[in-house]
Amino acid sequence: MLRVDFYVLAQSDIDTCLLTTCRLTQKAFLAGQRVFIQAQDETQALLCDEWLWTFKPDSFLPHHCLGDGDFIDAPILIGLDTPPQADGVLLNLSLRQPKGLAQFTRVLELITDEQQSKQQGRLRWQYYKQQGYNLEKHDL
């Protein structure tokens, strides 16, 4: 059964969001999981790519931003839509309902303090609940 964790941030600034993304990604990667990060748009995908390179000087998170040259099957992928080869953990930064949930073992939903993020997060929570998925909420 798919597990869905909602991480609710007390702040909505981009730095807090991306730092949390990097920490969650690193935790999953170190646990041996592959990660797909679904970004809202190209700008957010590029920022996420930059943060994964620089958030900790002593760590390396091998990743590939989809659409950036030839496809590289890295353990961490960043993109706007779920690629067929993604599996493991899906980390959703977007306001959209992720597709291809059957290929994942866990979904991480990042919800910021912005009204639109909270509203869309509530809709996704209802969707997941209707599907019978195991839900957890974490206030950060």
N, C-alpha and C positions, 0 to 999 in steps of 0.2 A: 504494500500500500504506500502510495506517495505521501511523503511528509512535506508540509509547507510551513515555513517559519517566516513570520512577519517581524521585521526589525523596524521599530518606530523611532525615528530620530526626533529629539527635542528641538533641533535646529534644522533650517532648510538651506543653509549656504552650501555651495558646491564643494568646498573643501572638506566639510564634515561628511558629506555624502560620499565623496571619492575616497577619503581616508577609511571610512567604514567598509566600502567596497573592497579596498585593498586588504584590509585585515580579514574580512570574511573569505576572500579568495585565497589568501595565504593559508588560512586555517584549513580550508578544504584541500588545497594542493598538498600541504604537509601530511594530511591524512590519506594521501594517495588517490584523491578524487580528481577527475577531470572537471573543468568548470566552463560553462558558457555564460558570458555576461551579455544580457540583452540591454542595449542602450536605447535611449529615447530617439536620438538623432545622431548624425555624423559628428557634430561638435562634441557631444557627450562621449561618443566612442573614442575620439581622438584624445580627449582629456583623460579618459580612463587609461588609454594606452600609455600616455605620458606618466601618469601617476604610478602605474605598475612598474615602470622603469626606475622611478626615483623615490618612492615613498619610504624605503629603508635602504641606506647605502650598503648594508651588509647582507642583503638578500637578493635573490634573483628569482623572478616568477616568469618562466618561459611562456610567452603568449604571442598570439597573432591576431591582428585586427583584420577581419574579413573585408575583402575589397581592396586591400593594400598589397597589390602585386599578386603573384602566384599564391595559391592556397598552400599553407603550411599547417600540418596536423599537429599543432602544439597542444599541450595539456590544458591551456587556458585560451579560449577563443572569445573575441569581442565582436559583436555585430548587432544589426537591427532586427533580424529575423532568425529564427532557429534553423541552423543548417542541419542537413540529414545526418552528418557524422558526429553531431554533438551528443554527449551523454554525461552521466554523472550528476553534477549539480548545476542547476540553472539559477543564476542570480539576476533578478529582474530589476533594472533601474528605470525602466520605461513605465508609462501610464497604461500601456497596452496589456491585454491578457496574453500571456505567452502561448505559443502553439507548439505542438509536438511533445506534450507533457509525458506521453507514454515512454519516451526514450530516456527519461530522467528518473533518478531515485529520490531526489530532493529538490525543492524549489525554495529559494530565499527571496523574499519580497522586501525591498527597501522602501520605506514610506517616510517622506519628509514632513515637516510641519506646515507645508503649503496646503491650502484648502483643496486644490485640485488633486494633489497627491493623496490626501486623506480620503477624498470622495471616491476616486478610482480604486484605492486600496480596499475600501469597504465593499465595492462591487466585486472585486476579485475574491475577497474573503467569502462573500456569499456564494460565488460560483464554486470555489473549492469545497465549501461546506456541502453544497448540493451534490457534488461529485463523491462525497464520502471520504475525502482526504483527511489525514491527521493534521490538525492545525495547532500552531503554537504562536504566541505573541510575546515579543521581547521589547520592553521599553528601554531605549538607550539614552 
